[in-house]
Amino acid sequence: MRFLARHCYGLIAATALLVLAATGIAPAQENAAKSTLTLELNALQPSEKGCRLTFVVTNNLEAALDKVGFEIALFNQAQVVDRITVLDFKELPQGKTKVRRFDLGELDCTKVTRVLVNDSTECAGTGIDPKACIRQLNPTTKSGIQFGS
């Protein structure tokens, strides 16, 4: 009897999922999950001024961003915050990928062990929630440095 009950519950759950998919509810949830702002820390390189941070940013939110800024914290080898700074990523058209570089003066790249996106300082665009840039942020890295939010 228990065997039959378990299989009935499984059949009911599978049917419910099929109904949700057929009504379009499941694709809407899938699209919401894809609505992200991807921020990749691509490289840290010494520059004439100190350290150059290179980011690759892709706007997969629902609309263009007129202005985007992030407060980031840079940690040293002792895992102590060495610096907090604000980076202005300017405008980001919807569906577009851009590369942005920032030179941070008097910073030794070799001593940076972690970069943290502390908050979004600006997130403006028509129909954009001001918190979307931080809530829907997808931080990634190719730099070998720990990066996240």
C-alpha positions as CSV (number, residue, x, y, z in Angstrom):
1,M,0.0,0.0,0.0
2,R,2.8,2.4,0.9
3,F,4.5,1.6,-2.4
4,L,1.4,2.6,-4.3
5,A,0.9,5.8,-2.3
6,R,4.5,6.9,-3.0
7,H,4.1,6.3,-6.7
8,C,0.8,8.2,-6.8
9,Y,2.5,11.2,-5.1
10,G,5.3,11.1,-7.6
11,L,2.9,11.0,-10.5
12,I,0.9,13.9,-9.1
13,A,4.1,16.0,-8.7
14,A,5.2,15.2,-12.2
15,T,1.8,16.1,-13.6
16,A,1.9,19.4,-11.7
17,L,5.3,20.3,-13.2
18,L,4.0,19.5,-16.7
19,V,0.9,21.7,-16.1
20,L,3.2,24.6,-14.9
21,A,5.4,24.3,-17.9
22,A,2.4,24.2,-20.3
23,T,0.9,27.3,-18.8
24,G,4.2,29.3,-19.1
25,I,4.9,29.6,-15.4
26,A,8.1,27.6,-15.5
27,P,9.6,29.6,-18.4
28,A,8.9,32.9,-16.6
29,Q,10.8,31.6,-13.6
30,E,13.6,30.5,-15.9
31,N,13.8,33.9,-17.5
32,A,13.9,35.6,-14.1
33,A,16.9,33.4,-13.2
34,K,18.7,34.5,-16.4
35,S,18.1,38.2,-15.7
36,T,21.5,39.0,-14.3
37,L,24.3,41.5,-14.4
38,T,27.5,39.5,-14.8
39,L,30.7,41.1,-13.5
40,E,33.9,39.2,-14.2
41,L,37.1,40.2,-12.6
42,N,39.2,39.4,-15.7
43,A,42.7,40.5,-14.6
44,L,44.9,42.4,-12.2
45,Q,48.0,43.9,-13.8
46,P,50.7,46.3,-12.6
47,S,50.4,49.7,-14.3
48,E,52.3,53.0,-14.2
49,K,49.9,54.2,-11.5
50,G,49.8,51.0,-9.4
51,C,47.4,48.2,-10.2
52,R,45.0,47.9,-13.2
53,L,41.8,46.0,-12.6
54,T,40.1,44.7,-15.8
55,F,36.4,43.7,-15.7
56,V,34.1,42.2,-18.3
57,V,30.5,43.1,-17.6
58,T,27.4,41.8,-19.3
59,N,24.0,43.4,-18.8
60,N,21.3,40.7,-19.0
61,L,18.8,42.7,-17.0
62,E,15.4,43.6,-18.4
63,A,16.6,47.0,-19.6
64,A,19.6,49.2,-20.4
65,L,21.5,50.7,-17.5
66,D,22.2,54.5,-17.7
67,K,24.7,54.4,-14.9
68,V,26.2,51.6,-12.8
69,G,28.7,51.9,-9.9
70,F,30.0,49.4,-7.4
71,E,31.9,49.8,-4.1
72,I,34.6,47.2,-3.9
73,A,36.9,46.2,-1.1
74,L,40.4,44.9,-1.8
75,F,41.9,42.5,0.8
76,N,45.7,42.0,1.3
77,Q,47.6,38.8,2.2
78,A,46.6,39.0,5.8
79,Q,42.9,39.0,4.7
80,V,42.6,42.6,6.0
81,V,40.8,45.3,3.9
82,D,43.5,47.3,2.3
83,R,41.3,49.7,0.3
84,I,37.6,50.4,-0.4
85,T,36.9,52.3,-3.6
86,V,34.0,53.1,-5.9
87,L,34.2,52.0,-9.6
88,D,32.0,53.7,-12.2
89,F,31.0,51.3,-15.0
90,K,29.0,54.1,-16.8
91,E,26.2,53.0,-19.1
92,L,25.5,49.4,-20.1
93,P,23.1,48.7,-22.9
94,Q,20.8,45.7,-22.5
95,G,22.4,42.4,-23.8
96,K,25.8,44.1,-24.3
97,T,29.2,43.0,-23.0
98,K,31.8,45.7,-22.2
99,V,35.3,45.7,-20.9
100,R,36.1,48.3,-18.2
101,R,39.6,49.1,-16.8
102,F,40.4,50.9,-13.6
103,D,43.9,52.0,-12.5
104,L,44.2,52.1,-8.7
105,G,47.1,54.2,-7.6
106,E,49.7,53.0,-5.1
107,L,48.3,49.5,-5.0
108,D,50.6,46.5,-5.4
109,C,48.6,43.9,-7.4
110,T,50.7,41.0,-6.0
111,K,49.4,41.8,-2.5
112,V,45.7,41.6,-3.5
113,T,44.2,38.2,-2.5
114,R,40.5,39.0,-2.6
115,V,38.1,41.5,-4.2
116,L,34.6,41.9,-2.7
117,V,31.7,43.8,-4.3
118,N,30.5,45.5,-1.2
119,D,27.5,47.3,-2.7
120,S,26.0,48.9,-5.7
121,T,26.5,52.7,-5.5
122,E,24.5,53.5,-8.7
123,C,22.0,51.4,-10.6
124,A,19.9,53.6,-12.9
125,G,17.9,52.9,-16.0
126,T,14.3,53.1,-17.2
127,G,12.2,50.5,-15.4
128,I,15.3,49.2,-13.4
129,D,15.0,48.6,-9.6
130,P,17.8,50.6,-8.0
131,K,18.8,47.4,-6.1
132,A,18.8,45.1,-9.2
133,C,22.5,45.7,-9.8
134,I,23.5,44.1,-6.5
135,R,20.6,41.7,-6.1
136,Q,21.0,40.2,-9.5
137,L,24.8,40.4,-9.6
138,N,26.6,37.4,-10.8
139,P,30.3,37.8,-9.9
140,T,32.9,35.6,-11.6
141,T,36.6,35.6,-12.0
142,K,39.4,34.6,-14.4
143,S,42.0,36.4,-12.5
144,G,43.0,33.7,-10.0
145,I,41.9,36.1,-7.2
146,Q,38.9,35.3,-5.0
147,F,36.0,37.5,-6.2
148,G,32.4,37.8,-5.0
149,S,29.7,39.7,-3.3
